[in-house]
């Protein structure tokens, strides 16, 4: 299962859900964003049922990106109980994303 493409409404709904939410804020013109797309989809598969994995195109959802204070792409933000609990900017590998998730969820 690939990451879910999210708009403002879906983001708000999923963020307030009981399952933690990982969101990749990205843009189609961002080369690095495209490079981590496949590893990010793999994260979505591996964490299915334990973590909701979504993507927000900042070009299409500029107000959402501004509200979440996204300044650098890609930025991954982990939400739990409606609140951002941690973020990582420009992860270099799937292993780095895995470690980020594990550390953020055990704190």
N, CA, C and O atoms as a printed pandas DataFrame, in Angstrom:
     atom_number atom_name residue_name chain_id  residue_number  x_coord  y_coord  z_coord
0              1         N          UNK        A               1    0.835   -1.183    0.000
1              2        CA          UNK        A               1    0.000    0.000    0.000
2              3         C          UNK        A               1    0.883    1.251    0.000
3              4         O          UNK        A               1    1.759    1.407    0.851
4              5         N          UNK        A               2    0.642    2.121   -0.951
5              6        CA          UNK        A               2    1.420    3.354   -1.052
6              7         C          UNK        A               2    0.906    4.388   -0.055
7              8         O          UNK        A               2   -0.171    4.246    0.524
8              9         N          UNK        A               3    1.700    5.415    0.121
9             10        CA          UNK        A               3    1.300    6.525    0.990
10            11         C          UNK        A               3    0.045    7.195    0.418
11            12         O          UNK        A               3   -0.157    7.223   -0.796
12            13         N          UNK        A               4   -0.777    7.723    1.294
13            14        CA          UNK        A               4   -2.045    8.356    0.919
14            15         C          UNK        A               4   -1.799    9.821    0.549
15            16         O          UNK        A               4   -1.206   10.567    1.328
16            17         N          UNK        A               5   -2.253   10.233   -0.640
17            18        CA          UNK        A               5   -2.179   11.651   -1.009
18            19         C          UNK        A               5   -3.252   12.403   -0.242
19            20         O          UNK        A               5   -4.430   12.051   -0.300
20            21         N          UNK        A               6   -2.843   13.435    0.472
21            22        CA          UNK        A               6   -3.760   14.117    1.385
22            23         C          UNK        A               6   -4.018   15.567    0.992
23            24         O          UNK        A               6   -3.127   16.282    0.535
24            25         N          UNK        A               7   -5.271   15.973    1.185
25            26        CA          UNK        A               7   -5.632   17.383    1.104
26            27         C          UNK        A               7   -5.870   17.863    2.541
27            28         O          UNK        A               7   -5.704   17.096    3.490
28            29         N          UNK        A               8   -6.252   19.107    2.694
29            30        CA          UNK        A               8   -6.455   19.688    4.035
30            31         C          UNK        A               8   -7.458   18.879    4.859
31            32         O          UNK        A               8   -7.207   18.559    6.021
32            33         N          UNK        A               9   -8.593   18.553    4.244
33            34        CA          UNK        A               9   -9.659   17.856    4.958
34            35         C          UNK        A               9   -9.209   16.465    5.428
35            36         O          UNK        A               9   -9.425   16.094    6.582
36            37         N          UNK        A              10   -8.590   15.712    4.533
37            38        CA          UNK        A              10   -8.126   14.366    4.883
38            39         C          UNK        A              10   -7.015   14.440    5.938
39            40         O          UNK        A              10   -6.969   13.621    6.857
40            41         N          UNK        A              11   -6.131   15.415    5.801
41            42        CA          UNK        A              11   -5.065   15.606    6.779
42            43         C          UNK        A              11   -5.645   15.829    8.174
43            44         O          UNK        A              11   -5.220   15.193    9.138
44            45         N          UNK        A              12   -6.626   16.743    8.276
45            46        CA          UNK        A              12   -7.242   17.038    9.581
46            47         C          UNK        A              12   -7.905   15.798   10.170
47            48         O          UNK        A              12   -7.794   15.529   11.366
48            49         N          UNK        A              13   -8.593   15.050    9.316
49            50        CA          UNK        A              13   -9.281   13.839    9.769
50            51         C          UNK        A              13   -8.281   12.800   10.272
51            52         O          UNK        A              13   -8.464   12.236   11.351
52            53         N          UNK        A              14   -7.237   12.548    9.506
53            54        CA          UNK        A              14   -6.257   11.514    9.871
54            55         C          UNK        A              14   -5.395   11.953   11.057
55            56         O          UNK        A              14   -5.024   11.129   11.893
56            57         N          UNK        A              15   -5.079   13.232   11.131
57            58        CA          UNK        A              15   -4.237   13.725   12.227
58            59         C          UNK        A              15   -4.919   13.529   13.571
59            60         O          UNK        A              15   -4.258   13.253   14.572
60            61         N          UNK        A              16   -6.231   13.669   13.597
61            62        CA          UNK        A              16   -6.946   13.543   14.866
62            63         C          UNK        A              16   -7.366   12.105   15.162
63            64         O          UNK        A              16   -8.032   11.848   16.165
64            65         N          UNK        A              17   -6.984   11.170   14.300
65            66        CA          UNK        A              17   -7.326    9.760   14.508
66            67         C          UNK        A              17   -6.493    9.129   15.610
67            68         O          UNK        A              17   -5.574    9.751   16.144
68            69         N          UNK        A              18   -6.821    7.895   15.944
69            70        CA          UNK        A              18   -6.138    7.199   17.034
70            71         C          UNK        A              18   -4.791    6.600   16.609
71            72         O          UNK        A              18   -3.951    6.302   17.458
72            73         N          UNK        A              19   -4.586    6.425   15.309
73            74        CA          UNK        A              19   -3.336    5.864   14.800
74            75         C          UNK        A              19   -2.353    7.003   14.521
75            76         O          UNK        A              19   -2.743    8.011   13.931
76            77         N          UNK        A              20   -1.085    6.865   14.932
77            78        CA          UNK        A              20   -0.102    7.891   14.601
78            79         C          UNK        A              20   -0.059    8.125   13.085
79            80         O          UNK        A              20   -0.304    7.208   12.301
80            81         N          UNK        A              21    0.252    9.347   12.689
81            82        CA          UNK        A              21    0.266    9.743   11.284
82            83         C          UNK        A              21    1.627   10.302   10.912
83            84         O          UNK        A              21    2.123   11.226   11.556
84            85         N          UNK        A              22    2.234    9.735    9.863
85            86        CA          UNK        A              22    3.488   10.249    9.316
86            87         C          UNK        A              22    3.169   10.925    7.992
87            88         O          UNK        A              22    2.564   10.315    7.111
88            89         N          UNK        A              23    3.575   12.187    7.850
89            90        CA          UNK        A              23    3.276   12.943    6.636
90            91         C          UNK        A              23    4.564   13.439    5.993
91            92         O          UNK        A              23    5.425   14.029    6.647
92            93         N          UNK        A              24    4.668   13.181    4.693
93            94        CA          UNK        A              24    5.765   13.678    3.877
94            95         C          UNK        A              24    5.277   14.929    3.155
95            96         O          UNK        A              24    4.405   14.844    2.290
96            97         N          UNK        A              25    5.829   16.083    3.500
97            98        CA          UNK        A              25    5.526   17.321    2.794
98            99         C          UNK        A              25    6.530   17.418    1.651
99           100         O          UNK        A              25    7.737   17.478    1.887
100          101         N          UNK        A              26    6.039   17.433    0.413
101          102        CA          UNK        A              26    6.886   17.321   -0.769
102          103         C          UNK        A              26    6.348   18.202   -1.897
103          104         O          UNK        A              26    5.287   18.813   -1.776
104          105         N          UNK        A              27    7.107   18.253   -2.996
105          106        CA          UNK        A              27    6.669   18.963   -4.206
106          107         C          UNK        A              27    7.200   18.209   -5.424
107          108         O          UNK        A              27    8.276   17.614   -5.362
108          109         N          UNK        A              28    6.451   18.231   -6.537
109          110        CA          UNK        A              28    6.875   17.496   -7.728
110          111         C          UNK        A              28    8.177   18.010   -8.341
111          112         O          UNK        A              28    8.878   17.246   -9.005
112          113         N          UNK        A              29    8.516   19.270   -8.138
113          114        CA          UNK        A              29    9.747   19.844   -8.689
114          115         C          UNK        A              29   10.974   19.546   -7.827
115          116         O          UNK        A              29   12.100   19.846   -8.224
116          117         N          UNK        A              30   10.761   18.962   -6.662
117          118        CA          UNK        A              30   11.842   18.661   -5.714
118          119         C          UNK        A              30   12.458   17.302   -6.051
119          120         O          UNK        A              30   11.854   16.258   -5.802
120          121         N          UNK        A              31   13.654   17.326   -6.614
121          122        CA          UNK        A              31   14.323   16.088   -7.009
122          123         C          UNK        A              31   14.541   15.139   -5.843
123          124         O          UNK        A              31   14.342   13.932   -5.976
124          125         N          UNK        A              32   14.948   15.674   -4.708
125          126        CA          UNK        A              32   15.183   14.825   -3.547
126          127         C          UNK        A              32   13.883   14.187   -3.072
127          128         O          UNK        A              32   13.880   13.042   -2.618
128          129         N          UNK        A              33   12.780   14.925   -3.176
129          130        CA          UNK        A              33   11.470   14.380   -2.800
130          131         C          UNK        A              33   11.147   13.152   -3.644
131          132         O          UNK        A              33   10.645   12.151   -3.134
132          133         N          UNK        A              34   11.438   13.237   -4.930
133          134        CA          UNK        A              34   11.173   12.104   -5.826
134          135         C          UNK        A              34   12.062   10.910   -5.487
135          136         O          UNK        A              34   11.633    9.761   -5.596
136          137         N          UNK        A              35   13.300   11.184   -5.077
137          138        CA          UNK        A              35   14.230   10.092   -4.746
138          139         C          UNK        A              35   13.778    9.297   -3.528
139          140         O          UNK        A              35   13.997    8.087   -3.479
140          141         N          UNK        A              36   13.153    9.939   -2.543
141          142        CA          UNK        A              36   12.744    9.185   -1.361
142          143         C          UNK        A              36   11.320    8.638   -1.480
143          144         O          UNK        A              36   10.815    8.010   -0.549
144          145         N          UNK        A              37   10.679    8.872   -2.613
145          146        CA          UNK        A              37    9.299    8.437   -2.797
146          147         C          UNK        A              37    9.135    6.918   -2.673
147          148         O          UNK        A              37    8.245    6.455   -1.960
148          149         N          UNK        A              38    9.974    6.143   -3.349
149          150        CA          UNK        A              38    9.871    4.676   -3.289
150          151         C          UNK        A              38   10.158    4.150   -1.882
151          152         O          UNK        A              38    9.391    3.325   -1.386
152          153         N          UNK        A              39   11.236    4.593   -1.216
153          154        CA          UNK        A              39   11.448    4.144    0.162
154          155         C          UNK        A              39   10.298    4.549    1.090
155          156         O          UNK        A              39    9.947    3.809    2.009
156          157         N          UNK        A              40    9.720    5.718    0.847
157          158        CA          UNK        A              40    8.609    6.178    1.679
158          159         C          UNK        A              40    7.382    5.288    1.487
159          160         O          UNK        A              40    6.681    4.976    2.450
160          161         N          UNK        A              41    7.124    4.883    0.248
161          162        CA          UNK        A              41    6.014    3.957   -0.003
162          163         C          UNK        A              41    6.275    2.609    0.670
163          164         O          UNK        A              41    5.338    1.955    1.129
164          165         N          UNK        A              42    7.528    2.193    0.731
165          166        CA          UNK        A              42    7.893    0.947    1.417
166          167         C          UNK        A              42    7.596    1.075    2.917
167          168         O          UNK        A              42    7.139    0.118    3.542
168          169         N          UNK        A              43    7.852    2.247    3.487
169          170        CA          UNK        A              43    7.523    2.515    4.896
170          171         C          UNK        A              43    6.016    2.342    5.090
171          172         O          UNK        A              43    5.575    1.739    6.069
172          173         N          UNK        A              44    5.226    2.876    4.148
173          174        CA          UNK        A              44    3.763    2.767    4.231
174          175         C          UNK        A              44    3.336    1.301    4.283
175          176         O          UNK        A              44    2.440    0.942    5.047
176          177         N          UNK        A              45    3.975    0.456    3.473
177          178        CA          UNK        A              45    3.649   -0.979    3.463
178          179         C          UNK        A              45    4.043   -1.636    4.781
179          180         O          UNK        A              45    3.250   -2.359    5.384
180          181         N          UNK        A              46    5.258   -1.384    5.217
181          182        CA          UNK        A              46    5.786   -2.063    6.402
182          183         C          UNK        A              46    5.090   -1.661    7.697
183          184         O          UNK        A              46    4.981   -2.473    8.616
184          185         N          UNK        A              47    4.623   -0.434    7.783
185          186        CA          UNK        A              47    3.993    0.047    9.007
186          187         C          UNK        A              47    2.469    0.016    8.937
187          188         O          UNK        A              47    1.794    0.552    9.816
188          189         N          UNK        A              48    1.932   -0.602    7.907
189          190        CA          UNK        A              48    0.477   -0.676    7.731
190          191         C          UNK        A              48   -0.186   -1.248    8.984
191          192         O          UNK        A              48    0.234   -2.281    9.505
192          193         N          UNK        A              49   -1.224   -0.562    9.457
193          194        CA          UNK        A              49   -1.929   -0.993   10.656
194          195         C          UNK        A              49   -1.400   -0.360   11.936
195          196         O          UNK        A              49   -2.135   -0.231   12.916
196          197         N          UNK        A              50   -0.134    0.033   11.933
197          198        CA          UNK        A              50    0.463    0.664   13.118
198          199         C          UNK        A              50    0.648    2.156   12.948
199          200         O          UNK        A              50    0.759    2.899   13.923
200          201         N          UNK        A              51    0.680    2.586   11.684
201          202        CA          UNK        A              51    0.997    3.969   11.364
202          203         C          UNK        A              51    0.295    4.323   10.058
203          204         O          UNK        A              51    0.359    3.562    9.093
204          205         N          UNK        A              52   -0.367    5.462   10.025
205          206        CA          UNK        A              52   -0.937    5.960    8.775
206          207         C          UNK        A              52    0.143    6.791    8.105
207          208         O          UNK        A              52    0.760    7.646    8.740
208          209         N          UNK        A              53    0.372    6.541    6.821
209          210        CA          UNK        A              53    1.439    7.219    6.092
210          211         C          UNK        A              53    0.829    8.024    4.951
211          212         O          UNK        A              53    0.164    7.473    4.074
212          213         N          UNK        A              54    1.063    9.339    4.974
213          214        CA          UNK        A              54    0.478   10.217    3.967
214          215         C          UNK        A              54    1.499   11.141    3.343
215          216         O          UNK        A              54    2.628   11.274    3.814
216          217         N          UNK        A              55    1.059   11.783    2.254
217          218        CA          UNK        A              55    1.892   12.752    1.536
218          219         C          UNK        A              55    1.067   13.997    1.271
219          220         O          UNK        A              55   -0.116   13.910    0.942
220          221         N          UNK        A              56    1.694   15.153    1.413
221          222        CA          UNK        A              56    1.043   16.423    1.112
222          223         C          UNK        A              56    1.895   17.160    0.083
223          224         O          UNK        A              56    3.048   17.502    0.347
224          225         N          UNK        A              57    1.314   17.401   -1.091
225          226        CA          UNK        A              57    1.968   18.190   -2.134
226          227         C          UNK        A              57    1.837   19.656   -1.730
227          228         O          UNK        A              57    0.734   20.204   -1.726
228          229         N          UNK        A              58    2.952   20.289   -1.393
229          230        CA          UNK        A              58    2.898   21.657   -0.878
230          231         C          UNK        A              58    2.473   22.664   -1.943
231          232         O          UNK        A              58    1.992   23.744   -1.602
232          233         N          UNK        A              59    2.638   22.336   -3.217
233          234        CA          UNK        A              59    2.170   23.231   -4.275
234          235         C          UNK        A              59    0.647   23.270   -4.311
235          236         O          UNK        A              59    0.051   24.318   -4.555
236          237         N          UNK        A              60    0.023   22.121   -4.065
237          238        CA          UNK        A              60   -1.440   22.029   -4.083
238          239         C          UNK        A              60   -2.064   22.413   -2.741
239          240         O          UNK        A              60   -3.218   22.838   -2.688
240          241         N          UNK        A              61   -1.305   22.263   -1.669
241          242        CA          UNK        A              61   -1.809   22.513   -0.312
242          243         C          UNK        A              61   -0.913   23.530    0.392
243          244         O          UNK        A              61   -0.405   23.275    1.484
244          245         N          UNK        A              62   -0.728   24.677   -0.244
245          246        CA          UNK        A              62    0.193   25.698    0.284
246          247         C          UNK        A              62   -0.239   26.216    1.655
247          248         O          UNK        A              62    0.607   26.463    2.514
248          249         N          UNK        A              63   -1.535   26.382    1.867
249          250        CA          UNK        A              63   -2.005   26.881    3.168
250          251         C          UNK        A              63   -1.707   25.879    4.274
251          252         O          UNK        A              63   -1.322   26.265    5.378
252          253         N          UNK        A              64   -1.882   24.603    3.985
253          254        CA          UNK        A              64   -1.594   23.561    4.962
254          255         C          UNK        A              64   -0.099   23.556    5.299
255          256         O          UNK        A              64    0.275   23.499    6.470
256          257         N          UNK        A              65    0.747   23.616    4.274
257          258        CA          UNK        A              65    2.194   23.637    4.503
258          259         C          UNK        A              65    2.593   24.850    5.337
259          260         O          UNK        A              65    3.435   24.741    6.229
260          261         N          UNK        A              66    1.997   25.996    5.053
261          262        CA          UNK        A              66    2.305   27.208    5.825
262          263         C          UNK        A              66    1.844   27.058    7.269
263          264         O          UNK        A              66    2.560   27.443    8.193
264          265         N          UNK        A              67    0.659   26.505    7.465
265          266        CA          UNK        A              67    0.123   26.316    8.819
266          267         C          UNK        A              67    0.996   25.365    9.634
267          268         O          UNK        A              67    1.128   25.517   10.849
268          269         N          UNK        A              68    1.592   24.382    8.955
269          270        CA          UNK        A              68    2.462   23.407    9.640
270          271         C          UNK        A              68    3.918   23.876    9.685
271          272         O          UNK        A              68    4.794   23.150   10.155
272          273         N          UNK        A              69    4.171   25.083    9.198
273          274        CA          UNK        A              69    5.490   25.717    9.222
274          275         C          UNK        A              69    6.555   24.898    8.486
275          276         O          UNK        A              69    7.678   24.739    8.965
276          277         N          UNK        A              70    6.180   24.389    7.326
277          278        CA          UNK        A              70    7.112   23.625    6.497
278          279         C          UNK        A              70    7.942   24.605    5.686
279          280         O          UNK        A              70    7.400   25.389    4.907
280          281         N          UNK        A              71    9.260   24.561    5.868
281          282        CA          UNK        A              71   10.151   25.498    5.186
282          283         C          UNK        A              71   11.125   24.815    4.248
283          284         O          UNK        A              71   11.618   25.444    3.312
284          285         N          UNK        A              72   11.418   23.535    4.475
285          286        CA          UNK        A              72   12.383   22.796    3.673
286          287         C          UNK        A              72   11.718   21.514    3.195
287          288         O          UNK        A              72   10.962   20.881    3.931
288          289         N          UNK        A              73   12.012   21.138    1.944
289          290        CA          UNK        A              73   11.446   19.900    1.386
290          291         C          UNK        A              73   12.549   18.891    1.126
291          292         O          UNK        A              73   13.656   19.272    0.745
292          293         N          UNK        A              74   12.270   17.623    1.322
293          294        CA          UNK        A              74   11.087   17.089    1.986
294          295         C          UNK        A              74   11.216   17.184    3.499
295          296         O          UNK        A              74   12.313   17.090    4.049
296          297         N          UNK        A              75   10.095   17.369    4.155
297          298        CA          UNK        A              75   10.019   17.314    5.610
298          299         C          UNK        A              75    8.992   16.265    5.988
299          300         O          UNK        A              75    7.859   16.294    5.508
300          301         N          UNK        A              76    9.385   15.342    6.844
301          302        CA          UNK        A              76    8.473   14.327    7.367
302          303         C          UNK        A              76    8.099   14.733    8.787
303          304         O          UNK        A              76    8.965   15.037    9.608
304          305         N          UNK        A              77    6.799   14.733    9.064
305          306        CA          UNK        A              77    6.309   15.100   10.394
306          307         C          UNK        A              77    5.482   13.945   10.927
307          308         O          UNK        A              77    4.639   13.396   10.218
308          309         N          UNK        A              78    5.723   13.581   12.170
309          310        CA          UNK        A              78    4.970   12.517   12.830
310          311         C          UNK        A              78    3.997   13.141   13.819
311          312         O          UNK        A              78    4.385   13.929   14.682
312          313         N          UNK        A              79    2.729   12.776   13.681
313          314        CA          UNK        A              79    1.662   13.295   14.538
314          315         C          UNK        A              79    1.099   12.161   15.393
315          316         O          UNK        A              79    0.993   11.016   14.954
316          317         N          UNK        A              80    0.746   12.514   16.618
317          318        CA          UNK        A              80    0.055   11.568   17.497
318          319         C          UNK        A              80   -0.967   12.366   18.292
319          320         O          UNK        A              80   -0.654   13.428   18.832
320          321         N          UNK        A              81   -2.194   11.850   18.363
321          322        CA          UNK        A              81   -3.273   12.522   19.090
322          323         C          UNK        A              81   -3.467   13.969   18.634
323          324         O          UNK        A              81   -3.736   14.852   19.448
324          325         N          UNK        A              82   -3.329   14.201   17.340
325          326        CA          UNK        A              82   -3.573   15.517   16.783
326          327         C          UNK        A              82   -2.425   16.493   16.857
327          328         O          UNK        A              82   -2.535   17.606   16.342
328          329         N          UNK        A              83   -1.325   16.112   17.481
329          330        CA          UNK        A              83   -0.188   17.018   17.669
330          331         C          UNK        A              83    1.063   16.492   16.966
331          332         O          UNK        A              83    1.304   15.285   16.928
332          333         N          UNK        A              84    1.853   17.408   16.413
333          334        CA          UNK        A              84    3.150   17.039   15.844
334          335         C          UNK        A              84    4.081   16.684   17.001
335          336         O          UNK        A              84    4.280   17.484   17.916
336          337         N          UNK        A              85    4.649   15.479   16.952
337          338        CA          UNK        A              85    5.541   15.074   18.041
338          339         C          UNK        A              85    7.007   15.119   17.633
339          340         O          UNK        A              85    7.886   15.214   18.491
340          341         N          UNK        A              86    7.282   15.050   16.322
341          342        CA          UNK        A              86    8.671   15.113   15.862
342          343         C          UNK        A              86    8.683   15.291   14.356
343          344         O          UNK        A              86    7.685   15.041   13.679
344          345         N          UNK        A              87    9.832   15.728   13.837
345          346        CA          UNK        A              87    9.976   15.875   12.389
346          347         C          UNK        A              87   11.414   15.602   11.993
347          348         O          UNK        A              87   12.329   15.646   12.815
348          349         N          UNK        A              88   11.588   15.316   10.702
349          350        CA          UNK        A              88   12.917   15.089   10.142
350          351         C          UNK        A              88   12.936   15.749    8.766
351          352         O          UNK        A              88   11.976   15.650    8.001
352          353         N          UNK        A              89   14.035   16.416    8.468
353          354        CA          UNK        A              89   14.176   17.106    7.189
354          355         C          UNK        A              89   15.164   16.343    6.316
355          356         O          UNK        A              89   16.261   15.995    6.752
356          357         N          UNK        A              90   14.755   16.091    5.078
357          358        CA          UNK        A              90   15.609   15.460    4.064
358          359         C          UNK        A              90   16.308   14.186    4.545
359          360         O          UNK        A              90   17.537   14.115    4.537
360          361         N          UNK        A              91   15.535   13.180    4.963
361          362        CA          UNK        A              91   16.174   11.920    5.350
362          363         C          UNK        A              91   16.910   11.325    4.153
363          364         O          UNK        A              91   16.453   11.434    3.015
364          365         N          UNK        A              92   18.049   10.696    4.421
365          366        CA          UNK        A              92   18.890   10.203    3.328
366          367         C          UNK        A              92   18.621    8.755    2.951
367          368         O          UNK        A              92   19.125    8.290    1.928
368          369         N          UNK        A              93   17.837    8.022    3.752
369          370        CA          UNK        A              93   17.599    6.613    3.447
370          371         C          UNK        A              93   16.349    6.105    4.155
371          372         O          UNK        A              93   15.824    6.751    5.063
372          373         N          UNK        A              94   15.887    4.943    3.725
373          374        CA          UNK        A              94   14.763    4.294    4.385
374          375         C          UNK        A              94   15.146    3.962    5.821
375          376         O          UNK        A              94   14.322    4.090    6.727
376          377         N          UNK        A              95   16.384    3.539    6.037
377          378        CA          UNK        A              95   16.855    3.206    7.388
378          379         C          UNK        A              95   16.769    4.426    8.307
379          380         O          UNK        A              95   16.434    4.302    9.485
380          381         N          UNK        A              96   17.071    5.588    7.767
381          382        CA          UNK        A              96   16.993    6.817    8.570
382          383         C          UNK        A              96   15.539    7.130    8.944
383          384         O          UNK        A              96   15.264    7.589   10.053
384          385         N          UNK        A              97   14.613    6.878    8.013
385          386        CA          UNK        A              97   13.192    7.097    8.298
386          387         C          UNK        A              97   12.715    6.099    9.346
387          388         O          UNK        A              97   11.991    6.463   10.273
388          389         N          UNK        A              98   13.123    4.835    9.199
389          390        CA          UNK        A              98   12.772    3.795   10.190
390          391         C          UNK        A              98   13.241    4.202   11.588
391          392         O          UNK        A              98   12.485    4.114   12.556
392          393         N          UNK        A              99   14.482    4.642   11.680
393          394        CA          UNK        A              99   15.040    5.036   12.978
394          395         C          UNK        A              99   14.279    6.234   13.551
395          396         O          UNK        A              99   13.984    6.271   14.746
396          397         N          UNK        A             100   13.963    7.210   12.701
397          398        CA          UNK        A             100   13.187    8.370   13.128
398          399         C          UNK        A             100   11.837    7.937   13.722
399          400         O          UNK        A             100   11.439    8.410   14.786
400          401         N          UNK        A             101   11.144    7.039   13.023
401          402        CA          UNK        A             101    9.827    6.560   13.493
402          403         C          UNK        A             101    9.965    5.851   14.838
403          404         O          UNK        A             101    9.223    6.138   15.777
404          405         N          UNK        A             102   10.910    4.931   14.925
405          406        CA          UNK        A             102   11.110    4.178   16.170
406          407         C          UNK        A             102   11.417    5.116   17.334
407          408         O          UNK        A             102   10.830    4.988   18.408
408          409         N          UNK        A             103   12.325    6.046   17.125
409          410        CA          UNK        A             103   12.694    6.971   18.199
410          411         C          UNK        A             103   11.532    7.870   18.602
411          412         O          UNK        A             103   11.303    8.095   19.791
412          413         N          UNK        A             104   10.805    8.380   17.625
413          414        CA          UNK        A             104    9.692    9.301   17.923
414          415         C          UNK        A             104    8.554    8.592   18.636
415          416         O          UNK        A             104    7.930    9.175   19.523
416          417         N          UNK        A             105    8.270    7.357   18.274
417          418        CA          UNK        A             105    7.147    6.641   18.875
418          419         C          UNK        A             105    7.462    6.053   20.241
419          420         O          UNK        A             105    6.545    5.704   20.985
420          421         N          UNK        A             106    8.743    5.935   20.585
421          422        CA          UNK        A             106    9.090    5.384   21.898
422          423         C          UNK        A             106    9.335    6.466   22.935
423          424         O          UNK        A             106    9.507    6.159   24.114
424          425         N          UNK        A             107    9.355    7.719   22.522
425          426        CA          UNK        A             107    9.593    8.808   23.485
426          427         C          UNK        A             107    8.367    9.075   24.304
427          428         O          UNK        A             107    8.379    9.955   25.165
